[in-house]
Amino acid sequence: MKILAIMGSSRKNRNTEKFLDIFLDKYADKDDEIVKISLRDLDYKGCTSCYGCAKVPYCIIKDDLTEIYKLIESVDAIVFATPIYFNSVSGLAKNFIDRMQVYWSIKFLQKLGPIKEKIGIALINGGAFNEPKQFVGPELVFDHFFKATTCKRRILVEVGNTDDSPINKDNEKFMEFLDQIDYDFPENKTYKLDGGSIVNEN
């Protein structure tokens, strides 16, 4: 299996990147190919709403995402990690996701059909403890991202209270939480660690 791992935080080796790396250790098999990208290291713009992708089946903006599109179209799974900023994904992540408009245009405007089917996994972490509706914004964003990129199975893994309980391998509650996940992902599902309490949502 080929996995595209996307790190959507501007902070290196903190909660979001540790979340991604620890998750991949549990999810990926030794024979899997993992391509990891950090959005902070890429030079790209957000969508400019130029409608170029309504005329041709690709994004006409030429930047570091030009090659990333090829990865998105070839992989078997996307694992996308982001912190919560202002009740949504990070700015880096949102600009990246907005550029997936090209796949919506290919399918609905150019009628060329969807790209390769795959599984989509979002790793979302927020600092607040048991904040009502904390994950609603990122959930809505990833719902559209996964649909646009033809992720027929969509998994959300959400961790709150990371200000007081940082993500790392010494966090027993976090590691216990990851251990109870079914990594075969037979169905769409949300897993949530909310203030130290494990919650499963179908």
C-alpha positions as CSV (number, residue, x, y, z in Angstrom):
1,M,0.0,0.0,0.0
2,K,1.2,3.5,-0.8
3,I,0.4,6.1,1.9
4,L,0.5,9.9,1.5
5,A,1.1,11.4,5.0
6,I,0.4,15.1,5.3
7,M,1.7,17.1,8.3
8,G,-0.5,20.3,8.4
9,S,1.1,22.2,11.3
10,S,3.8,24.9,11.1
11,R,5.3,23.6,14.3
12,K,7.9,20.9,13.9
13,N,8.0,17.8,16.1
14,R,5.1,19.0,18.3
15,N,1.6,17.5,18.9
16,T,0.5,17.3,15.3
17,E,3.7,15.8,13.9
18,K,4.0,13.3,16.8
19,F,0.4,12.3,16.3
20,L,1.1,11.6,12.7
21,D,4.3,9.7,13.3
22,I,3.0,7.6,16.1
23,F,-0.2,6.8,14.2
24,L,1.8,5.7,11.1
25,D,3.9,3.4,13.3
26,K,0.7,1.5,14.2
27,Y,-1.2,1.8,10.9
28,A,1.5,1.1,8.2
29,D,2.9,-2.3,7.5
30,K,6.6,-2.8,7.0
31,D,6.1,-3.3,3.2
32,D,4.0,-0.1,2.8
33,E,5.5,2.9,1.0
34,I,5.0,6.1,3.0
35,V,5.5,9.5,1.4
36,K,5.4,12.1,4.1
37,I,5.1,15.8,3.3
38,S,5.2,18.8,5.7
39,L,3.1,21.6,4.4
40,R,5.3,24.2,6.1
41,D,8.1,23.1,3.8
42,L,6.1,23.6,0.6
43,D,5.8,26.8,-1.5
44,Y,2.1,27.0,-2.6
45,K,-0.8,29.4,-2.6
46,G,-4.5,28.9,-1.7
47,C,-7.1,28.6,-4.4
48,T,-7.5,31.9,-6.3
49,S,-10.9,31.0,-7.7
50,C,-9.6,31.5,-11.3
51,Y,-11.8,28.7,-12.7
52,G,-8.9,27.4,-14.7
53,C,-9.8,23.8,-13.6
54,A,-13.2,24.3,-15.1
55,K,-11.5,24.5,-18.5
56,V,-8.7,22.0,-18.2
57,P,-8.4,18.9,-16.0
58,Y,-5.7,20.2,-13.7
59,C,-4.8,23.1,-11.5
60,I,-3.2,25.8,-13.6
61,I,-1.3,27.3,-10.7
62,K,2.3,26.1,-10.9
63,D,3.9,25.6,-7.5
64,D,4.9,22.8,-5.2
65,L,1.4,21.3,-5.3
66,T,1.8,20.4,-9.0
67,E,3.8,17.3,-8.0
68,I,1.6,16.6,-5.0
69,Y,-1.4,16.2,-7.2
70,K,0.3,13.2,-8.8
71,L,0.7,11.6,-5.4
72,I,-2.9,12.2,-4.4
73,E,-4.0,10.5,-7.6
74,S,-1.7,7.4,-7.1
75,V,-1.9,6.6,-3.4
76,D,-4.1,4.0,-1.6
77,A,-4.5,6.1,1.5
78,I,-4.2,9.7,2.7
79,V,-3.3,10.4,6.4
80,F,-3.7,14.1,7.1
81,A,-2.8,15.6,10.5
82,T,-3.7,19.1,11.6
83,P,-4.2,21.1,14.8
84,I,-7.4,23.0,15.4
85,Y,-7.1,26.8,14.8
86,F,-10.1,29.0,15.4
87,N,-12.4,25.9,15.2
88,S,-11.1,24.8,11.9
89,V,-8.0,23.2,10.4
90,S,-4.7,25.2,10.3
91,G,-4.2,27.9,7.6
92,L,-1.6,25.7,5.9
93,A,-4.1,22.8,5.8
94,K,-7.0,25.0,4.6
95,N,-5.0,26.5,1.7
96,F,-4.0,23.0,0.7
97,I,-7.5,21.6,0.9
98,D,-9.0,24.6,-1.0
99,R,-6.7,23.6,-4.0
100,M,-8.5,20.3,-4.2
101,Q,-11.3,22.2,-6.0
102,V,-9.6,20.8,-9.1
103,Y,-11.0,17.3,-8.4
104,W,-14.5,18.7,-7.9
105,S,-14.3,20.5,-11.2
106,I,-12.9,17.4,-13.0
107,K,-15.9,15.3,-11.8
108,F,-18.8,17.7,-12.0
109,L,-17.8,20.4,-14.6
110,Q,-15.7,18.4,-17.0
111,K,-17.5,15.1,-16.4
112,L,-14.3,13.1,-16.5
113,G,-15.1,10.9,-13.5
114,P,-13.4,10.6,-10.1
115,I,-9.7,9.9,-9.4
116,K,-8.4,6.6,-7.9
117,E,-10.5,5.4,-4.9
118,K,-8.6,5.4,-1.6
119,I,-9.1,5.6,2.2
120,G,-8.9,9.0,4.0
121,I,-7.8,9.4,7.6
122,A,-7.8,12.7,9.4
123,L,-5.8,13.1,12.6
124,I,-7.1,16.2,14.4
125,N,-5.8,17.6,17.7
126,G,-7.1,20.5,19.8
127,G,-5.8,22.0,22.9
128,A,-9.1,22.6,24.7
129,F,-10.6,20.2,27.3
130,N,-14.0,18.9,26.5
131,E,-15.0,21.9,24.4
132,P,-18.5,21.5,22.9
133,K,-18.4,21.2,19.1
134,Q,-14.6,21.5,19.2
135,F,-14.2,19.2,16.2
136,V,-17.2,20.2,14.1
137,G,-15.3,22.7,11.9
138,P,-12.5,20.3,10.9
139,E,-15.0,17.5,10.4
140,L,-16.9,19.5,7.8
141,V,-13.7,20.5,6.1
142,F,-12.4,17.0,5.9
143,D,-15.8,15.7,4.8
144,H,-15.4,17.7,1.6
145,F,-11.7,17.0,1.2
146,F,-12.2,13.3,1.4
147,K,-15.1,13.4,-1.0
148,A,-13.2,15.5,-3.5
149,T,-10.2,13.1,-3.4
150,T,-12.4,10.0,-3.7
151,C,-11.9,8.6,-0.3
152,K,-14.7,6.0,-0.1
153,R,-13.8,5.2,3.5
154,R,-13.3,8.2,5.8
155,I,-11.9,8.0,9.3
156,L,-11.6,10.7,11.8
157,V,-9.2,10.4,14.8
158,E,-9.7,13.3,17.2
159,V,-7.7,14.1,20.4
160,G,-8.6,16.9,22.7
161,N,-6.9,18.5,25.8
162,T,-3.5,18.5,24.2
163,D,-2.5,21.7,26.0
164,D,-2.5,19.8,29.3
165,S,-1.9,16.3,27.9
166,P,0.6,16.6,25.1
167,I,0.8,13.8,22.5
168,N,3.8,11.6,22.8
169,K,4.6,7.9,23.5
170,D,4.7,8.5,27.2
171,N,1.1,9.6,27.3
172,E,-0.5,6.4,28.5
173,K,-4.1,7.5,27.7
174,F,-3.2,8.5,24.2
175,M,-1.3,5.2,23.5
176,E,-4.2,3.2,25.0
177,F,-6.6,5.1,22.7
178,L,-4.5,4.2,19.6
179,D,-4.4,0.6,20.7
180,Q,-8.1,0.2,20.6
181,I,-8.5,1.4,17.0
182,D,-9.3,-1.1,14.3
183,Y,-6.6,-0.3,11.8
184,D,-8.3,-2.3,9.0
185,F,-10.9,0.5,9.0
186,P,-13.8,-1.6,7.6
187,E,-16.2,1.3,7.8
188,N,-16.5,5.1,8.2
189,K,-15.9,5.9,11.8
190,T,-14.9,8.6,14.3
191,Y,-12.5,7.8,17.2
192,K,-12.3,10.5,19.9
193,L,-10.1,10.9,23.0
194,D,-11.8,13.8,24.8
195,G,-10.1,15.1,27.9
196,G,-8.7,11.6,28.7
197,S,-11.9,9.7,28.1
198,I,-12.1,7.4,25.0
199,V,-15.2,7.9,22.9
200,N,-16.2,5.8,19.8
201,E,-18.6,7.3,17.4
202,N,-20.0,5.5,14.3
